Amino acid sequence: MPLRPVALTLALTASLGLAGCAGIGPQSLDDTRLQYNEVIKRTTEEQLLLNIVRLRYTDTPSSLAVSAIAAQFERSQSVGLAPFFTAVGGDVARNSYTAVLPQAQLMGADRPTFSLTPLDDQEFTRKLFTPLPLDGVIYLAKTTWPISKVFRLYLENLNWVPNAQSASGPTPRQAPPVGEFLRGVQALQTLQDRGAIVFGVAEREEQVGGTLPAGAVSAADLIEATKNGLEYRPDGKRGWRLIRKLAYPVLRLDPDELASPEMRRFEEVFHLRPGATELQITQEALIPFRSTLPKDGVTNLDLETRSLLQALYYVSHGVEVPAEHRARGLVTVTRNADGGEFDWQEVMRDLFRVRTAAERPARAHVAVRYKGQWFYVDETDQDTKSTFSLLVELSRLELSGKTGPGPQLTLPVGR
């Protein structure tokens, strides 16, 4: 019986099985990591778009966070030999096999487990309603994001010039004032494009408490004050003054651009003092009445910022609503002073637009189905895509870092 070829076949099959086993881990990671990454990215964007559409319909937003993915990969193999029997005449006792047939079996399984955390607790709600801090707005404005996009998204008003403030919540019935704000911000954007404005930091000093006697301050006190960002300074022969240095953000204006039409429009719209080359940036420091403003203008940019929820409400007015849904009263229709329907693209133009279709669109950057319609961002609409990208990143920044115990939905998926 020719056993040598059989042994060779068995050894070859076993070696192949061992080689495949050695590559299970790396190969599984290579096959699945980017697939999981793409699915998480796509569903995160779809969830955000769905919540924006929900807000346009005065529906409640809801989110699930993928808090963990545990993927288990199994592979098993077996190798065997099956004899091939032949009978010699009618004598059963003389039955024998003249060959053996090698058999191999390879099985694999992928058992991912997903942990989904509902983001509807007190912490999530607080973050949704917390206005973006002043340094957050300035940080965004100093990056490559256009200042007009950042200000339109995240400012309720600037020097109390309103940026469609009533659009920061459920759809208003009357058209919001926004024309002056857009005019001033566009001038500011032109100045930024020309490099005529720069965000920076200035410093001022203030005295803490009263003057101390000369003998009341020791060397240890001087060192301790320095550790806390303070400084003792001699006050002539009278003693010591404790000084605190305060840094604050400013917007510096190019003196060569002060006579430009854009600079004059910027000053006019936001009630700025003509000729000022440095404007202190503050948050809700001005009294909100035009009659209280100095006649020669102010020398600061006073901002009232929006929360993430307010920003999402604001862009939700860029969602196109099918005529059938308007006729059924599914959304609030905003009216002009003359009673005509207000076009929200007057506010959202070049910023954000979500289109609708009866069937899933082929050229969608991201699309979701809601109330029998498809809502999507067109893949060629670069303005909307960049705004949507900014909202995705800021929502991750604002809503990440969830700590502490919370309800989780764990889904084991076998295959």
C-alpha positions in Angstrom: 0.0 0.0 0.0 1.6 3.4 -1.1 1.5 5.2 2.3 4.3 7.6 1.5 2.1 9.9 -0.7 -0.6 9.8 2.0 1.8 10.8 4.7 3.0 13.7 2.5 -0.5 14.9 1.9 -1.3 14.8 5.6 1.8 16.7 6.5 1.1 19.4 3.8 -2.5 19.8 5.0 -1.5 20.1 8.6 1.1 22.7 7.8 -1.4 24.8 5.9 -3.7 24.6 8.9 -1.1 25.8 11.3 0.0 28.6 8.9 -3.6 29.8 8.7 -4.0 29.6 12.5 -0.9 31.8 13.0 -2.4 34.6 10.9 -5.9 34.7 12.4 -5.3 37.7 14.7 -3.5 40.1 12.4 -5.6 39.1 9.4 -8.8 39.6 11.3 -7.7 43.1 12.4 -6.6 43.9 8.9 -10.0 42.8 7.5 -12.3 44.5 10.1 -10.7 47.6 11.7 -11.4 50.0 8.8 -14.8 48.5 8.3 -15.8 49.2 11.9 -14.3 52.7 11.6 -16.3 53.5 8.5 -19.6 52.2 10.0 -19.0 54.2 13.3 -18.3 57.4 11.2 -21.3 56.9 8.9 -23.8 56.1 11.7 -22.5 59.0 13.9 -23.1 61.4 11.0 -26.6 59.9 10.3 -27.6 60.2 13.9 -26.6 63.9 14.0 -28.4 64.6 10.8 -31.5 62.8 12.1 -31.5 64.9 15.2 -31.2 68.1 13.2 -34.2 67.0 11.1 -36.1 66.1 14.3 -35.6 69.6 15.7 -37.0 71.1 12.5 -40.1 69.1 13.2 -40.1 70.1 16.9 -39.4 66.5 17.8 -37.1 65.4 20.6 -33.5 64.6 19.8 -32.0 61.3 21.0 -28.6 59.8 20.8 -26.8 56.5 21.4 -23.1 56.4 21.9 -21.0 53.3 20.9 -19.0 53.0 24.1 -17.3 49.7 23.3 -16.8 47.1 20.6 -15.4 43.7 21.5 -14.8 41.5 18.5 -14.1 37.8 19.0 -12.7 35.8 16.1 -12.6 32.0 16.2 -11.1 29.5 13.7 -10.9 25.8 14.0 -9.6 23.1 11.6 -9.4 19.4 11.5 -7.5 16.9 9.3 -8.4 13.2 8.9 -7.8 10.2 6.6 -10.7 8.1 5.3 -9.8 4.6 4.0 -11.1 3.6 0.6 -12.2 -0.1 0.8 -12.4 -2.6 -2.0 -13.8 -6.2 -1.8 -11.9 -9.2 -3.1 -14.5 -11.7 -4.4 -17.1 -12.6 -1.9 -14.8 -13.1 1.0 -15.5 -10.3 3.5 -12.5 -11.3 5.6 -10.3 -10.5 2.6 -11.8 -6.9 2.2 -9.0 -4.4 2.3 -8.3 -0.8 1.3 -5.9 0.2 -1.4 -5.9 3.9 -0.8 -6.8 6.6 1.8 -8.5 9.9 1.2 -7.3 12.9 3.1 -10.0 15.2 4.6 -9.7 18.7 5.9 -12.2 21.0 7.5 -11.8 24.7 8.3 -14.4 26.8 10.3 -14.4 30.4 11.4 -16.7 32.6 13.5 -16.9 36.4 14.1 -18.8 37.3 17.3 -18.7 41.1 17.9 -20.3 42.6 21.0 -21.4 46.3 20.9 -22.1 48.4 24.0 -24.5 51.3 23.3 -25.0 54.0 25.9 -28.1 56.2 25.8 -27.1 59.8 26.0 -30.3 61.1 27.7 -29.2 61.6 31.3 -28.6 64.7 33.3 -25.0 65.2 32.2 -25.9 64.9 28.5 -28.7 67.4 28.9 -26.5 69.9 30.8 -23.9 69.8 28.1 -26.5 70.3 25.4 -27.7 73.5 27.2 -24.3 74.9 28.2 -23.3 77.8 26.0 -19.9 77.6 24.3 -17.3 79.4 26.4 -15.7 82.5 25.1 -12.3 80.9 24.7 -13.9 78.2 22.7 -15.3 80.6 20.2 -12.0 82.5 19.9 -10.1 79.2 19.5 -12.4 78.3 16.6 -12.1 81.8 15.1 -8.3 81.5 15.2 -8.2 78.2 13.3 -8.7 77.8 9.6 -12.5 77.8 10.0 -13.9 81.0 8.4 -14.8 83.5 11.1 -18.2 84.1 9.4 -19.1 80.4 9.8 -18.0 80.3 13.4 -19.9 83.5 14.3 -23.0 82.6 12.4 -23.2 79.2 14.1 -22.2 80.0 17.7 -23.2 83.7 18.4 -26.7 84.8 19.5 -25.6 88.4 19.0 -22.5 90.5 18.7 -22.6 93.9 20.5 -26.3 93.1 20.8 -26.8 93.0 17.1 -29.0 89.9 16.8 -28.1 86.8 14.8 -31.6 85.3 14.3 -31.9 84.7 18.0 -35.4 83.3 17.8 -34.1 80.6 15.5 -32.0 79.1 18.4 -35.1 77.2 19.5 -38.2 75.8 18.0 -39.2 77.4 14.7 -40.6 80.9 15.3 -43.8 82.0 13.6 -42.3 85.5 12.7 -39.2 86.1 10.7 -36.2 86.8 12.9 -34.0 89.9 12.3 -30.6 88.9 10.9 -29.8 91.2 8.0 -27.5 93.6 9.8 -25.6 90.8 11.5 -24.9 89.0 8.3 -23.8 92.3 6.6 -21.3 93.0 9.4 -20.0 89.5 9.6 -19.4 89.4 5.9 -17.3 92.5 6.2 -15.4 90.9 9.0 -14.8 87.8 6.8 -13.4 90.0 4.0 -11.1 91.6 6.5 -9.9 88.2 7.7 -9.4 87.0 4.1 -7.1 90.0 3.6 -5.2 89.4 6.8 -6.4 92.7 8.3 -7.6 91.3 11.6 -5.7 89.1 14.1 -6.9 87.6 17.4 -4.4 88.0 20.2 -4.0 88.3 24.0 -3.4 91.5 25.9 -2.6 92.0 29.6 -3.7 94.3 32.3 -2.9 94.7 36.0 -5.1 95.2 39.0 -4.4 95.7 42.7 -5.7 93.1 45.1 -6.8 94.7 48.4 -5.2 97.8 49.9 -1.6 98.8 50.5 0.3 96.8 53.1 2.8 98.2 55.6 6.5 97.9 54.6 7.2 95.4 57.4 4.2 93.2 56.7 5.7 91.4 53.7 8.4 88.8 54.1 10.6 87.0 51.6 8.4 83.9 52.0 5.4 86.1 51.1 7.1 87.2 47.9 7.8 83.6 46.9 4.2 82.4 47.7 2.7 85.3 45.7 4.8 84.4 42.7 3.6 80.8 42.9 0.0 82.0 42.7 0.5 84.3 39.8 0.7 87.4 42.0 3.4 90.0 42.6 4.2 92.3 45.5 5.4 95.7 44.4 6.9 98.5 46.5 4.6 101.5 46.8 7.1 104.2 47.5 7.8 104.5 51.2 4.2 103.5 52.2 4.6 99.8 51.8 3.6 97.1 49.3 0.8 96.6 46.7 -0.3 93.1 45.7 -0.7 93.0 41.9 -2.6 90.4 39.8 -1.9 90.2 36.0 -4.9 89.4 33.9 -4.8 88.2 30.3 -7.7 88.9 28.1 -8.5 88.3 24.4 -8.4 91.1 21.9 -9.0 91.6 18.2 -6.3 93.7 16.6 -7.2 95.7 13.4 -4.7 96.7 10.8 -4.3 100.5 10.9 -3.8 100.6 7.1 -7.3 99.1 6.6 -9.2 101.6 8.8 -10.4 103.6 5.8 -11.5 100.5 3.8 -15.3 100.1 3.0 -15.3 96.8 4.9 -13.8 98.2 8.0 -16.3 101.1 8.0 -19.2 98.7 7.5 -17.9 96.5 10.4 -17.7 99.6 12.7 -21.1 100.8 11.6 -23.0 97.6 12.1 -21.5 96.7 15.5 -21.4 100.2 16.9 -17.6 100.3 17.2 -15.6 103.4 17.8 -14.1 104.6 14.5 -10.3 104.3 14.3 -9.9 101.8 17.1 -7.1 99.3 16.4 -7.6 97.0 19.4 -11.0 95.7 20.6 -11.3 93.7 23.8 -13.4 90.6 23.4 -16.0 90.1 26.3 -19.0 87.9 27.0 -22.3 89.6 27.8 -20.6 92.6 29.4 -22.6 95.3 27.6 -26.0 96.4 28.7 -28.5 95.1 26.1 -30.0 98.5 25.1 -28.8 100.6 22.2 -29.6 103.8 24.1 -26.9 102.9 26.7 -24.1 102.6 24.1 -21.6 105.5 24.1 -22.3 108.0 21.3 -18.7 107.6 19.9 -19.0 103.8 19.9 -17.5 101.0 22.0 -14.1 99.5 21.9 -15.0 95.9 22.6 -16.7 93.0 20.9 -19.3 91.6 23.3 -20.4 88.1 22.5 -23.4 86.1 23.6 -22.7 82.5 22.6 -25.0 79.6 21.8 -25.1 76.1 23.3 -24.7 73.0 21.1 -28.5 72.5 21.3 -29.1 76.1 20.2 -26.7 75.7 17.3 -28.5 72.5 16.2 -31.8 74.3 16.4 -30.4 77.1 14.3 -29.1 74.9 11.5 -32.3 72.9 11.5 -33.9 75.8 9.7 -31.8 74.8 6.7 -33.8 71.6 6.4 -36.1 71.7 3.4 -39.6 70.6 4.3 -41.8 68.8 1.6 -44.9 70.7 0.7 -47.0 67.7 1.8 -45.6 68.0 5.4 -46.3 71.7 5.5 -49.8 71.1 4.3 -50.3 68.5 7.0 -49.1 71.0 9.7 -46.1 68.9 10.7 -43.8 71.9 10.9 -44.2 75.6 12.0 -44.3 77.9 9.0 -42.5 81.2 9.6 -44.2 84.3 8.1 -42.8 87.7 7.0 -44.4 90.9 8.3 -46.7 90.9 5.2 -47.9 87.4 5.9 -45.9 85.7 3.2 -43.9 82.6 3.9 -40.4 83.4 5.1 -37.5 81.7 3.1 -35.0 80.4 5.7 -32.3 80.3 3.1 -32.0 84.0 3.7 -30.5 83.0 7.0 -28.9 79.7 6.0 -27.5 80.6 2.5 -23.9 79.4 2.1 -24.0 77.9 5.5 -26.4 74.8 5.7 -28.9 73.1 3.5 -30.6 69.7 3.8 -32.5 68.6 0.8 -35.4 66.1 0.6 -36.3 63.3 -1.8 -38.9 60.5 -2.1 -36.2 57.9 -2.8 -32.7 57.5 -1.4 -30.5 59.9 -3.3 -27.5 58.6 -5.2 -25.4 61.6 -4.6 -25.8 62.0 -0.8 -22.9 62.7 1.5 -25.1 61.6 4.4 -28.8 60.7 4.3 -31.5 59.6 6.7 -35.2 58.6 6.3 -37.8 60.4 8.4 -41.6 60.5 8.2 -41.5 58.8 4.8 -39.0 61.1 3.2 -35.2 61.1 2.7 -33.3 64.0 4.0 -29.7 64.4 2.8 -26.7 66.6 2.4 -25.6 66.7 -1.2 -22.1 65.5 -1.8 -21.3 68.5 -4.0 -22.5 71.1 -1.4 -19.2 72.0 0.1 -20.6 74.8 2.3 -23.0 72.5 4.0 -20.5 69.7 4.3 -18.0 71.9 6.1 -20.6 73.2 8.5 -21.8 69.7 9.2 -18.2 68.6 9.8 -17.7 71.4 12.3 -20.9 70.4 14.1 -19.8 66.7 14.2 -16.4 67.6 15.7 -17.9 70.1 18.2 -20.6 67.6 19.3 -17.8 65.1 20.0 -15.9 67.7 21.9 -18.9 68.9 23.9 -20.6 65.5 24.6 -17.6 63.2 25.0 -16.0 62.3 28.3 -19.2 60.7 29.8 -18.2 59.2 33.1 -19.8 57.3 35.8 -22.3 54.4 35.6 -25.1 54.6 33.1 -27.5 52.3 31.4 -25.9 50.4 28.5 -27.3 48.1 25.8 -24.9 45.3 25.0 -25.6 43.5 21.8 -23.7 40.2 21.1 -23.9 39.4 17.4 -23.0 35.8 16.4 -22.4 34.7 12.9 
